[in-house]
């Protein structure tokens, strides 16, 4: 099993491109292409329709019209570590898309909180009233 294999991403669903990095590396950064650009075909992922829709909504800025999720990793000095970082980030995105968000239960404010809010509004009103010019 290779260092760059993924349990979530099938090998046919993604490809890497390497570009010059703007991150750490000194003069070395001008000579080598260490930044990894990971391109994942979202349609080729084995996700159910809910997870796929959720991934597209969560990562709408990163998915282009062709359905390709584009992610760049340039935080490390080596190409291998940038590749690993990119794969880990995409796996985290997929994991987050598979989660079902907890349904929000609508609740009413308590009577005590309503009273506190009204008292606060009254205090603010009196403070502002005292700041006004006196009416002789």
Secondary structure by P-SEA (a helix, b strand, c coil): cccccccccccccbbbbbccccccccccccccccbbbbbbccccccccaaaaaaaaaaaccccccccbbbbbbcccccaaaaaaaaaaaaaaaaaaaaccccbbbbbbbcaaaaaaaaaaaaaaaaaaaaaccccc
